[in-house]
Amino acid sequence: MKKTFVFSIILLTVTLAASAGAKVQKFDVAFSVPTTVAGVELKAGSYQLGVSADDTVVTFYHGSTEVLSAAVHVQTSATKFA
């Protein structure tokens, strides 16, 4: 019983340490018209995007509320998009 408890604590600690190391890049974006992303319509306004550390998932936030998560393929560019 004690070994199981100790193992659980160690596993929890390792999991938390691994997740804390994952950095999420955040970007601000504003839509002037309603926009559809992954089948979900986002109203016009300002949003914050969180891109996962492995660049496979983007999460849209409106204020502190998570609005949408979608799979993405990140591609860098030398210039900004309009």
C-alpha positions as CSV (number, residue, x, y, z in Angstrom):
1,M,0.0,0.0,0.0
2,K,2.8,2.4,0.9
3,K,4.7,1.6,-2.2
4,T,1.7,2.3,-4.4
5,F,1.2,5.7,-2.7
6,V,4.9,6.6,-3.2
7,F,4.8,5.5,-6.8
8,S,1.6,7.6,-7.4
9,I,3.3,10.7,-5.9
10,I,6.4,10.2,-8.1
11,L,4.3,9.7,-11.2
12,L,2.3,12.8,-10.5
13,T,5.4,14.8,-9.9
14,V,7.0,13.7,-13.2
15,T,3.8,14.4,-15.1
16,L,3.5,17.9,-13.7
17,A,7.2,18.6,-14.4
18,A,6.8,17.5,-18.0
19,S,3.7,19.6,-18.6
20,A,5.2,22.6,-17.0
21,G,8.1,22.5,-19.5
22,A,5.7,22.7,-22.4
23,K,5.6,26.4,-23.5
24,V,2.5,27.7,-25.3
25,Q,3.1,30.5,-27.8
26,K,0.3,33.1,-27.6
27,F,-0.7,35.6,-30.3
28,D,-3.4,38.3,-30.5
29,V,-5.7,38.4,-33.6
30,A,-8.7,40.5,-34.4
31,F,-11.5,39.6,-36.9
32,S,-13.5,42.4,-38.4
33,V,-16.2,40.1,-39.7
34,P,-17.5,36.8,-38.5
35,T,-15.1,34.0,-39.4
36,T,-15.5,30.2,-39.5
37,V,-12.6,28.1,-38.1
38,A,-12.9,24.3,-38.1
39,G,-16.6,24.5,-38.6
40,V,-17.2,26.9,-35.7
41,E,-18.2,30.5,-36.4
42,L,-16.3,33.1,-34.4
43,K,-17.9,36.5,-34.0
44,A,-16.0,39.6,-35.0
45,G,-13.7,40.8,-32.3
46,S,-10.4,40.2,-30.6
47,Y,-9.1,36.8,-29.7
48,Q,-5.9,35.3,-28.3
49,L,-4.5,32.2,-29.9
50,G,-2.5,29.7,-27.9
51,V,-0.3,27.4,-30.1
52,S,0.8,24.1,-28.5
53,A,4.5,23.5,-28.0
54,D,4.5,20.8,-30.7
55,D,2.7,23.1,-33.2
56,T,-0.3,20.7,-33.7
57,V,-3.1,22.4,-31.8
58,V,-4.3,26.0,-31.7
59,T,-6.7,27.2,-29.0
60,F,-8.8,30.4,-29.5
61,Y,-9.6,32.4,-26.3
62,H,-12.1,35.3,-26.1
63,G,-11.1,37.0,-22.8
64,S,-10.4,34.1,-20.5
65,T,-12.9,31.8,-22.0
66,E,-11.7,29.0,-24.3
67,V,-13.8,29.2,-27.5
68,L,-12.3,26.6,-29.8
69,S,-9.4,24.1,-30.2
70,A,-8.4,23.0,-33.7
71,A,-5.6,20.9,-35.3
72,V,-3.1,23.1,-37.2
73,H,0.0,23.0,-39.3
74,V,2.3,25.9,-38.4
75,Q,4.3,27.5,-41.3
76,T,6.6,30.4,-40.8
77,S,6.9,33.4,-43.2
78,A,9.4,36.2,-43.6
79,T,6.5,38.7,-43.8
80,K,3.3,39.4,-41.8
81,F,-0.1,38.6,-43.4
82,A,-2.6,41.4,-43.9
